[in-house]
Amino acid sequence: MPAPQGHMPMGKIGGVQFSRLMLGGNLVAGYAHSRDLAYVAELMKRYNTESRILQTLEMAESHGINAINLSIWDNVSFLQQHWRNGGKMKLIAQALPSPDLDQFKKAVDIGACAVHLQGHGAEQLMEAGDMDAIAKIMAYVKRQKVLAGVAAHSLEVIQRCEAIKLDCDFYQKTLHTHNYPTAPKPGEAGYLGQYDNSWCKDPREVVKVMDGVAKPWIAFKVMAAGAISPKHAFPYAFNNGADFILAGMFDWQIAEDVAVAKAAFADAHTKRERPWA
């Protein structure tokens, strides 16, 4: 393992300590929200070999990042290898709903310390009017003595969960400005953007609503899937109430992103109104 590179600011979710900057799993799992650049996903997969992914985990951990968010339906063997190598990276798993909750069970069995309902899954259940299913999933996860959360691109998911006083430990919500060239145009519908270009339909409303939410909040897609630089995205998220930031990072980005996150966290104490989790 590389030598430790200093302290990372930490926070707690349900008594478990997490770094304020967490490692997103899309880049190591092979997902690329690359607008109309069709070659990017394949390029990313060829770059992120298993050995490089292991190096990335070690580097992130050496810089104080102690958690990664991964889709449990993907191959997570590299994380298990990281653990066998002595790594301590915590797994926050995202899972999709099913009648037998098989993905949630798999996440618990693998050793996730937290499991959240994936955003699209939460939105589908909400749109079907089945908030009871979300509540049952949270209850199942909590019975396993694992942190339970709900992720969403749509702000309405969070609002509905709060309205029914959902018993969960945390939320994961997209947050980013529209200050980038391919941001959605006025009148464009949908919270994901027509061309894979937006993940936060109304950032001002998100900030307003989340300001009244007491549960810890992990902000994701803070860089609008790579369209906004960390030096702008991280301060925006922390200043506007996010307790943690989830960011996909290649190995060569980690040191700089950690430095940006530390500075943004320190500066946010004088700018944010929402209390820290």
C-alpha positions as CSV (number, residue, x, y, z in Angstrom):
1,M,0.0,0.0,0.0
2,P,1.3,3.6,-0.7
3,A,2.3,5.7,2.3
4,P,-0.5,7.7,3.9
5,Q,-0.9,11.2,2.5
6,G,-2.5,13.0,5.4
7,H,-5.9,13.3,7.0
8,M,-9.2,13.4,5.1
9,P,-12.1,15.2,6.8
10,M,-14.6,12.6,8.0
11,G,-18.3,12.4,8.9
12,K,-20.7,9.8,10.2
13,I,-23.7,8.0,8.8
14,G,-25.5,6.0,11.5
15,G,-22.4,5.8,13.6
16,V,-20.1,4.6,10.8
17,Q,-17.3,7.0,9.8
18,F,-16.9,7.9,6.1
19,S,-14.5,10.2,4.3
20,R,-16.2,13.4,3.0
21,L,-15.0,12.5,-0.5
22,M,-16.0,9.0,-1.6
23,L,-14.9,7.1,-4.7
24,G,-17.6,6.6,-7.4
25,G,-17.8,3.3,-9.0
26,N,-18.7,4.1,-12.6
27,L,-15.2,4.5,-13.9
28,V,-13.9,1.3,-12.5
29,A,-17.1,-0.6,-13.6
30,G,-16.9,0.6,-17.2
31,Y,-19.7,3.1,-17.3
32,A,-19.1,6.4,-19.2
33,H,-21.7,9.1,-19.5
34,S,-19.9,10.6,-22.5
35,R,-22.7,12.3,-24.5
36,D,-22.2,11.4,-28.1
37,L,-18.6,10.2,-27.9
38,A,-19.2,6.5,-28.5
39,Y,-15.6,5.4,-28.1
40,V,-15.1,6.7,-24.5
41,A,-16.6,3.7,-22.7
42,E,-14.4,1.2,-24.5
43,L,-11.3,3.4,-23.9
44,M,-12.1,3.6,-20.2
45,K,-12.5,-0.2,-19.9
46,R,-9.1,-0.7,-21.7
47,Y,-7.4,1.8,-19.4
48,N,-8.9,0.5,-16.1
49,T,-7.5,-3.0,-16.1
50,E,-7.9,-5.0,-12.9
51,S,-4.3,-4.2,-11.8
52,R,-4.9,-0.5,-12.4
53,I,-8.2,-0.7,-10.5
54,L,-6.4,-2.2,-7.5
55,Q,-3.8,0.5,-7.7
56,T,-6.5,3.1,-7.8
57,L,-8.2,1.7,-4.7
58,E,-4.8,1.6,-2.9
59,M,-4.0,5.2,-4.0
60,A,-7.5,6.5,-2.9
61,E,-7.1,4.8,0.5
62,S,-3.7,6.2,1.0
63,H,-5.1,9.7,0.5
64,G,-7.8,9.1,3.1
65,I,-10.8,8.0,0.9
66,N,-12.3,5.1,2.8
67,A,-15.5,4.3,0.8
68,I,-16.5,3.3,-2.7
69,N,-19.9,3.1,-4.2
70,L,-20.5,0.1,-6.5
71,S,-23.4,-1.4,-8.4
72,I,-23.8,-4.9,-6.8
73,W,-24.9,-6.4,-10.1
74,D,-21.5,-5.7,-11.6
75,N,-18.3,-7.7,-11.0
76,V,-16.9,-6.5,-7.6
77,S,-14.2,-9.1,-7.4
78,F,-11.5,-6.4,-7.6
79,L,-12.8,-5.0,-4.3
80,Q,-12.7,-8.4,-2.7
81,Q,-9.1,-8.8,-3.9
82,H,-8.3,-5.4,-2.4
83,W,-9.6,-6.6,0.9
84,R,-7.5,-9.8,0.6
85,N,-4.5,-7.6,0.0
86,G,-5.2,-5.8,3.3
87,G,-7.2,-2.9,2.0
88,K,-10.0,-1.4,4.2
89,M,-12.1,0.4,1.6
90,K,-15.7,0.3,2.7
91,L,-18.4,-0.7,0.3
92,I,-21.5,1.3,-0.2
93,A,-23.5,-0.9,-2.6
94,Q,-26.3,0.2,-4.9
95,A,-29.0,-2.4,-5.6
96,L,-32.2,-2.7,-7.7
97,P,-35.5,-3.9,-6.4
98,S,-36.8,-7.4,-7.0
99,P,-39.4,-9.6,-5.3
100,D,-36.8,-11.6,-3.4
101,L,-34.4,-8.7,-2.9
102,D,-31.6,-10.8,-4.2
103,Q,-29.3,-7.9,-4.9
104,F,-29.7,-6.5,-1.4
105,K,-29.0,-9.9,0.0
106,K,-25.9,-10.2,-2.2
107,A,-24.6,-6.8,-1.0
108,V,-25.0,-7.8,2.6
109,D,-23.3,-11.2,2.0
110,I,-20.3,-9.6,0.2
111,G,-19.7,-7.3,3.2
112,A,-21.2,-3.9,2.3
113,C,-21.5,-1.6,5.3
114,A,-24.2,0.3,3.5
115,V,-26.7,-0.5,0.8
116,H,-28.9,1.9,-1.0
117,L,-31.8,1.6,-3.5
118,Q,-30.4,2.6,-6.8
119,G,-31.8,5.9,-8.3
120,H,-33.6,4.4,-11.3
121,G,-35.1,1.7,-9.1
122,A,-36.3,4.2,-6.6
123,E,-37.8,6.3,-9.3
124,Q,-39.6,3.4,-10.9
125,L,-41.2,2.4,-7.5
126,M,-42.2,6.0,-6.9
127,E,-43.8,6.4,-10.3
128,A,-45.7,3.1,-9.7
129,G,-47.0,4.6,-6.5
130,D,-45.3,1.8,-4.5
131,M,-43.6,3.7,-1.6
132,D,-44.4,0.7,0.6
133,A,-41.9,-1.3,-1.4
134,I,-39.2,1.3,-0.7
135,A,-40.1,1.1,3.1
136,K,-39.9,-2.7,3.0
137,I,-36.5,-2.6,1.4
138,M,-35.2,-0.2,4.0
139,A,-36.6,-2.4,6.8
140,Y,-34.9,-5.5,5.3
141,V,-31.5,-3.8,5.0
142,K,-31.7,-2.4,8.5
143,R,-32.5,-5.8,9.9
144,Q,-29.2,-7.0,8.5
145,K,-27.5,-4.4,10.7
146,V,-26.4,-2.5,7.6
147,L,-26.9,1.1,6.8
148,A,-29.9,1.6,4.5
149,G,-30.3,4.5,2.0
150,V,-32.2,5.8,-1.0
151,A,-30.6,7.3,-4.1
152,A,-32.4,9.5,-6.6
153,H,-32.0,11.7,-9.6
154,S,-35.5,12.9,-9.2
155,L,-36.0,15.2,-6.2
156,E,-39.6,14.0,-5.9
157,V,-38.3,10.6,-4.6
158,I,-36.7,12.4,-1.6
159,Q,-39.8,14.5,-1.0
160,R,-42.0,11.4,-1.0
161,C,-39.7,9.5,1.3
162,E,-39.7,12.4,3.7
163,A,-43.5,12.7,3.5
164,I,-43.9,9.1,4.7
165,K,-41.1,9.6,7.3
166,L,-39.1,6.8,5.7
167,D,-36.9,5.0,8.2
168,C,-33.6,5.1,6.3
169,D,-30.1,6.2,7.3
170,F,-29.1,8.4,4.4
171,Y,-30.0,9.8,1.0
172,Q,-28.0,10.0,-2.1
173,K,-29.1,12.9,-4.5
174,T,-27.7,14.4,-7.6
175,L,-26.5,18.0,-7.4
176,H,-24.7,20.2,-9.9
177,T,-25.2,23.6,-11.6
178,H,-26.3,24.1,-15.2
179,N,-23.2,26.2,-15.8
180,Y,-21.6,24.1,-18.6
181,P,-22.0,24.1,-22.4
182,T,-24.2,21.0,-22.8
183,A,-26.5,21.7,-19.9
184,P,-30.2,21.3,-20.6
185,K,-31.9,24.1,-22.4
186,P,-34.9,26.0,-21.0
187,G,-38.1,23.8,-21.4
188,E,-36.2,20.5,-21.8
189,A,-38.0,17.9,-19.7
190,G,-36.7,15.1,-17.6
191,Y,-34.2,15.0,-14.7
192,L,-31.6,13.1,-16.7
193,G,-31.4,15.4,-19.8
194,Q,-32.3,14.4,-23.3
195,Y,-28.8,13.6,-24.3
196,D,-27.1,12.2,-21.2
197,N,-26.2,15.8,-20.3
198,S,-28.0,16.6,-17.0
199,W,-28.6,14.7,-13.8
200,C,-30.0,17.5,-11.7
201,K,-33.0,19.2,-13.2
202,D,-33.4,22.1,-10.7
203,P,-30.3,22.5,-8.5
204,R,-31.8,25.5,-6.6
205,E,-34.9,23.4,-5.6
206,V,-32.7,20.5,-4.6
207,V,-30.7,22.8,-2.3
208,K,-33.9,24.3,-0.8
209,V,-35.5,20.9,-0.2
210,M,-32.4,19.2,1.2
211,D,-31.8,22.1,3.6
212,G,-34.8,20.8,5.5
213,V,-33.7,17.1,5.5
214,A,-32.0,16.0,8.7
215,K,-30.6,12.7,7.3
216,P,-27.0,12.6,6.0
217,W,-26.8,13.4,2.3
218,I,-24.3,12.1,-0.2
219,A,-24.2,14.3,-3.4
220,F,-23.5,12.5,-6.6
221,K,-23.1,13.5,-10.3
222,V,-21.7,16.7,-8.8
223,M,-19.6,17.1,-12.0
224,A,-22.5,16.5,-14.3
225,A,-20.8,13.3,-15.4
226,G,-17.5,15.0,-16.2
227,A,-18.7,18.3,-17.6
228,I,-17.8,20.5,-14.5
229,S,-14.4,20.6,-12.9
230,P,-13.9,19.5,-9.3
231,K,-12.7,23.0,-8.4
232,H,-16.1,24.3,-9.2
233,A,-18.2,21.2,-8.4
234,F,-16.9,20.3,-5.0
235,P,-17.3,23.7,-3.4
236,Y,-20.8,24.0,-4.9
237,A,-21.9,20.7,-3.3
238,F,-20.4,21.4,0.1
239,N,-21.5,25.0,0.3
240,N,-25.0,24.0,-0.6
241,G,-25.5,21.4,2.1
242,A,-24.1,18.1,0.9
243,D,-22.4,16.1,3.7
244,F,-20.4,13.9,1.4
245,I,-19.4,13.9,-2.2
246,L,-19.3,10.9,-4.4
247,A,-16.9,11.3,-7.4
248,G,-15.6,9.0,-10.0
249,M,-11.8,9.4,-10.3
250,F,-9.1,7.9,-12.4
251,D,-5.9,7.1,-10.6
252,W,-4.2,10.2,-11.9
253,Q,-7.0,12.5,-10.6
254,I,-7.1,11.3,-7.0
255,A,-4.3,13.5,-5.4
256,E,-5.6,16.7,-7.0
257,D,-9.3,15.9,-6.3
258,V,-8.5,15.1,-2.6
259,A,-6.7,18.4,-2.3
260,V,-9.7,20.2,-3.9
261,A,-12.1,18.4,-1.6
262,K,-10.2,19.2,1.6
263,A,-10.0,22.9,0.7
264,A,-13.7,23.0,-0.3
265,F,-14.7,21.3,3.0
266,A,-12.7,23.8,5.1
267,D,-14.1,26.8,3.2
268,A,-17.7,25.5,3.4
269,H,-17.8,26.0,7.1
270,T,-18.3,29.8,6.6
271,K,-20.7,29.5,3.7
272,R,-23.2,26.7,4.2
273,E,-26.3,26.9,6.3
274,R,-27.3,23.2,6.6
275,P,-25.6,21.5,9.6
276,W,-23.0,18.9,8.8
277,A,-23.9,15.2,9.4
